Amino acid sequence: MKTFKTILKEFVVPNKEDTLGISRKDMPQIDSKDMKHFLNHLKDQDINVDNKEISPHELTATQHHFNKEKIKSMIDDLNNDKLKSSPILTSKDNYVIDGHHRWLAHKNINKPIEVNKIDLPVDELVDLMHDYERSYTKKLHERAFHVS
């Protein structure tokens, strides 16, 4: 296993052109306390959600802004078995919707990640999440701003 010091030298985040180019402030997010409600909301609409563990290399970012310090901290926590996280949200076409920083931490140390893969293409899923009553947006280094 790579040491944290080695990972810092090799640390990688996607270039904007390797993402869908959506700004972080425009990405809908679901608070962990609301995730069960959101997944039930999808089920009520007959939208399938498949929970599984996959290689993070199978996924692509939708947003193009990342907090590198947050990712580095998560890598350290993963390496020390301190990061206990819930599944990230992905679209059926393998785009990360919610959980970009956790995904990049896993990707940087080549560790499988648990996902809730939602059976919608990325554009439909982003729109659905924006319409969801408990979704919110936030800038890279800010607290939550709820969507109204």
C-alpha positions in Angstrom: 0.0 0.0 0.0 1.2 3.5 -0.8 2.1 5.8 2.1 0.3 9.0 2.6 3.4 11.0 1.8 3.7 9.2 -1.6 0.1 9.8 -2.3 0.4 13.5 -1.8 3.1 13.7 -4.4 1.0 11.6 -6.9 -2.3 13.2 -6.0 -4.7 13.5 -9.0 -8.0 15.3 -9.7 -9.7 15.4 -13.1 -9.1 18.3 -15.5 -12.2 20.3 -16.4 -12.3 18.8 -19.9 -12.4 15.3 -18.3 -15.7 16.1 -16.5 -19.1 17.3 -17.6 -17.9 20.8 -16.6 -20.7 21.5 -14.1 -19.7 24.0 -11.5 -19.8 22.7 -7.9 -22.2 25.5 -7.0 -24.7 24.1 -9.5 -24.5 20.5 -8.4 -27.4 19.2 -6.3 -26.5 17.5 -3.1 -28.4 15.4 -0.7 -27.5 15.5 3.0 -26.7 12.0 4.5 -29.7 12.3 6.9 -32.0 12.7 3.8 -30.5 10.0 1.7 -33.0 7.3 2.7 -35.9 9.6 2.0 -34.4 10.4 -1.5 -33.9 6.8 -2.3 -37.5 6.1 -1.3 -38.6 9.0 -3.4 -36.9 7.4 -6.4 -38.6 4.0 -5.6 -42.0 5.7 -5.4 -41.3 6.9 -9.0 -40.3 3.3 -10.1 -36.7 4.4 -10.6 -34.4 1.5 -9.8 -31.3 2.0 -7.6 -28.6 -0.7 -7.6 -26.3 -0.7 -4.6 -22.9 -2.3 -5.3 -19.2 -1.9 -4.9 -17.2 -0.9 -8.0 -13.8 0.3 -9.1 -13.7 4.1 -8.8 -11.9 4.1 -12.2 -15.2 3.2 -13.9 -16.7 6.6 -13.0 -16.5 10.1 -14.4 -16.9 13.4 -12.6 -19.8 15.7 -13.4 -18.5 18.7 -11.5 -15.1 20.3 -12.1 -14.3 22.0 -8.8 -12.6 20.0 -6.1 -11.3 20.8 -2.6 -7.9 19.1 -2.6 -7.4 19.4 1.1 -10.7 17.6 1.8 -9.7 14.8 -0.6 -6.2 14.5 1.0 -7.8 14.3 4.4 -10.2 11.5 3.2 -7.2 9.6 1.7 -5.5 9.7 5.1 -8.7 8.5 6.8 -9.1 5.7 4.3 -5.6 4.6 4.7 -6.1 4.5 8.5 -9.6 2.9 8.3 -11.2 6.0 9.8 -13.4 7.0 6.9 -16.8 5.4 7.4 -18.8 6.7 4.5 -22.2 6.0 2.9 -22.5 5.0 -0.8 -22.0 7.8 -3.3 -24.7 8.5 -6.0 -24.0 7.7 -9.6 -26.0 7.8 -12.8 -26.6 4.7 -15.0 -24.0 6.1 -17.4 -21.4 6.1 -14.6 -21.2 9.8 -13.7 -20.7 10.8 -10.1 -23.6 12.8 -8.9 -23.0 13.2 -5.2 -19.8 12.2 -3.4 -17.1 13.5 -5.7 -14.6 14.0 -2.9 -15.1 10.5 -1.5 -14.8 9.1 -5.0 -11.5 10.9 -5.7 -10.1 9.7 -2.4 -10.9 6.1 -3.3 -9.6 6.6 -6.9 -6.3 8.0 -5.7 -5.6 4.9 -3.6 -7.3 2.5 -6.0 -9.8 1.3 -3.5 -13.3 0.1 -4.5 -16.2 2.3 -3.6 -19.8 1.6 -2.7 -22.3 3.3 -5.0 -26.0 3.7 -5.3 -26.3 3.5 -9.1 -29.6 5.2 -10.2 -31.2 4.0 -13.4 -31.3 7.4 -15.1 -28.8 9.2 -17.4 -26.8 12.0 -15.8 -28.8 14.9 -17.3 -32.2 13.5 -16.1 -30.8 12.6 -12.7 -29.3 16.1 -12.1 -32.6 17.7 -13.1 -34.5 15.3 -10.8 -32.2 16.1 -7.9 -32.6 19.8 -8.4 -36.4 19.3 -8.2 -36.1 17.2 -5.0 -37.4 19.3 -2.1 -34.4 18.4 0.2 -31.6 19.0 -2.2 -29.2 21.9 -1.8 -26.1 23.4 -3.4 -23.0 24.8 -2.0 -19.8 26.4 -3.2 -16.5 24.6 -2.9 -15.5 26.0 0.5 -18.9 27.0 1.8 -21.7 25.5 3.9 -25.0 24.3 2.4 -27.3 26.6 0.4 -30.7 24.9 0.0 -32.4 25.1 -3.3 -35.7 26.9 -3.3 
